[in-house]
Amino acid sequence: MKRSDAIKLLLVEDNPDDLALTLRALGKANFSSQVLVARDGLEAVELLFGEGVHSGRNIAEELKVILLDLKLPKLDGLEVLRRIKGDPRTKLIPVVVLTSSKEQRDIVESYQLGVNSYIVKPVTFERFSETVRHLGCYWLLHNQPPKISE
């Protein structure tokens, strides 16, 4: 895999409709080829840390951002976030919570765990698509993350 084709965004989303909308919006912004999808929290952790069926795979070095839903099967998003920010290999990767939860406790706990941004999913397709496109542009093109060293 060429460096320019590397996976740069991990999308952690279990809802098939939200997943399709997000991928469509990222595709319109020409980012879809750089997206890897995890459909539950356990799969996200296994991808990030090269565990389970993803043993030996190391995507953390290539990632520029993780879009993380909170309401996930197997491991909820807050636990995934806790593991990401608690591990020196992944703690500097920006994480954007993209969720339907407006609960203050989810927002507060996300920030306490080190989330970089918390966005409530817009209801309309147009707003959702626009939000995801802006997220992709900002985090993949404009944000300058630190180099992660082991």
N, C-alpha and C positions, 0 to 999 in steps of 0.2 A: 504494500500500500504506500503510495507516494505521500509525502508529508502534506501536500496540498489537499489530498483526498482523505486525510485522517479524520476519524470521528472527533468532532469538536463539541457536540452537544449530546448530553444524555437526557432523554425525555422519560420520566417515570410517571406513567399514567395507565390506570386500569380501565377507565371508561372508554369503550370503543368509539362512541360519538365524539368525545373530547379529543381522543387520540387522532381520529381522522381529521377533525377540524384543525388541530394544531399542525399536523403534518402537511395539510393542504396550505395553510398560511405560510409555513416555513418554505414549502415548495415554491410558492409565488414569489418569495424573496430569494430564491435560488440557494437555500440552505439545506434542503431535504437530503442531499447525498452525504451530508456530514452529521446526520442524526442517527443515534442508536437508541432503541426503545427497550425499556424494561416495563413489564406489565404488572409487576407487584414489587413490594419492598424487598423481599428476599432476592429476587432476580437482580435488582439494582445493586444490592450489597455484593452479591456474587460477581457481577460484572466489574464493579469498582475494585474489588480486592482479589480478583482471580481465584475465586473459590467455586466449589461445586462443579457443575457442568462447564463452567467458565475457567476452570483451573488452568493456570499458566497464562491466561490472557491479561494484559495490562493496559487498560484504556485510560487510567487516571492521568498518565503523563500527557496525553493528547487533549484532554478535555479543557474547554474554555468556560463551560457553564453546565450546570445541571438544572433542569426544570423539573420540579418535584411536586407532585400532588400529595396531599396529606392523608386522604382517606383511601388507603391501599390495603389489599389483602396480604396475608402472611406476616408482614412487618409494616406497621403504619409509617407514614411519612416522617413523623417526629422522631421515631427510632432510627430511621434511615439517616436523617439529618444529624442526630446525636453521634452515630457511627462515623459519618463523613467528617464532621468537625472535631471528633475525638481522636482521629488518626493522623499522624504527621504526614503520611503519604497523600492525604486528600484534603486536609483542613484548609488549604489555601484556594481550593477550587470554589469559585463563586456558585452559590446555590440560590435559586429563585424559587420560592414557593408559589405555585400557580394552582389555586384551589378554589372550591366553592364555599369554603368555610369563612364566615365573617366573625366567628367566635373570638372574643378578646383573649381568652386563655390560649387559643391556638396561635394567635398573632404574637402575644407576649412570649410564650414558650419558644416559638420559632426564633425570635430575635435573641432570646437568652441563650439559645443553642448556637447562634452565630450565623443565621440566615442573612444573605446579602440584600434580599428584597422579598416582600410579601405582596402578592397580587391576587385579588379576588377575581375569578373568571367572570368576564362580562357575559350577560345573558344573551344578547343578540349576536348572530353570526358575524355581522359586519364589525361590531366592536371587538369581539373575540379575535377575529382574524387580524384586525388592525393592531391590537395589543400584542399578539404573538409575533407579528412582523416587526414591530418596534423592539420587542425583546431580543429577537434574533439579531437585528441590526446593531443594537447597542452592545450586547454581550459578545457577539462574534466578530464584529468589525471595529468597534470603537473602544471598548474597555481594554485597558492594559493590565493584565494580571501579572503577579510576580512569578518568576521562574520557580518551579517546585524542585527542590533538590532533596535527595535522600541522605 
